[in-house]
Every structure is written in C-alpha cells, then in structure tokens.
Amino acid sequence: MIARIKAGRKEAEAGNPSVQDLVQAIQKGSARAGLAVAKQMTESRFRQVKTVMDAISPLLPLKAALAWEGVEAAHDIYRRMK
C-alpha cells in the first residue's frame, strides 16, 4: 500500500512544475511564461507559490511584481472557467 502511495506521489510530481520554475518565469518579467507554468500546477502547489510570492512581492522589482499580479489574476480566471 505504501509503495502505491509513493508511486502515485512520484507520478503527480513528475508533471507538476516547482515553485522555483514559476518564480524564475516571473523574475524575467514574463507574465505569459508565468501563466504557462501556473496552468500546469496543481491547485495545492499554486497555493504554496501564492504564499511565497505574496510574502516577497514587496521586495520584487516593479516589472516582476506586475507579472505576478497578471499571473495571479489569470490563474483565478482560468480556474473559474474549468
């Protein structure tokens, strides 16, 4: 049973981008790249990213902060449309 659980978690993580992937896309100031990464994330992973980004948002350059706001807004709209 434990092996099946571990296998399922490993499979779920394989296609799920990390927090670092989204942060790197946003640091480049690209809302499109950030949105592409955010679409691939599970909802729980996006909540983790949101927590981190909300904490560091005041420290980000303006371009990156605006990209994050765009990704966050687009993600909310995208999830509602599903």
N, C-alpha and C positions, 0 to 999 in steps of 0.2 A: 504494500500500500504506500509506504513512504517513497519507494522508488518511482511509483506512478506520479506522485505529487511533485517530486523533484523534476521528473521528466516534463511534466506539464508546465512548471515554472520556467524551466530552461527554454522550452519551445516558445512560451509567451515573451520572454525577454529577447529572443533572437530577432524579432521584427520590431521591437519597441525601442526607439531612439532614447538615448540617455539625456539627462539634464544638461550635460556638457554640450551635446550636439545643438540643442536649442540656444543655449547661451552663446555659443560661438557664432551661430547664424545671426543672432540679434546684435552681437558686438560689431559685426560687419555693417550693421545698419540696414540690413535687408529684411523687410517685413515679408516679402514673398518667400524667401528661403526659410524664415522662421515659421511661417504658416505651413509650408510643405512639411517641415519636421513635426509641427504640432498636430497635423492631421493624422500622422502615423502613430501618435502616442495614445496610450490608454488614458482613460479619464483620471485614474489614480495617479499616474505618472505626471499628467499635466497639472494636477493639484499640487504635487511636490514642486514642480517648476514654478508655479504661480507663487507659492510661499517664498521660494528663494528670490524670485525676481521682484516681488513686492518689497522684500527686505533691502535689496541692493539698488532698487530703482532710483532713489535719490542720488546715488553715487555715480550713476551712469552718465555718459555724455548725452547731450540732447538728442542726437541722431539715433542712438541706441534706445533711449527712453521712448522716443516716438515709435520706433519699430516695435518695441514690446507692447505698447498700447494698441497698435494696429493688430498685432498677432492675437492679443487677448480678446479684442472686440470681434475679430473674425472667427476666432475659435468658438466664442459664445454663440454667434450666429450659425456657424457650421453645425454645432451640436444640436441646436434647436430644430434645424431642418431635417435631421435624421429621423 
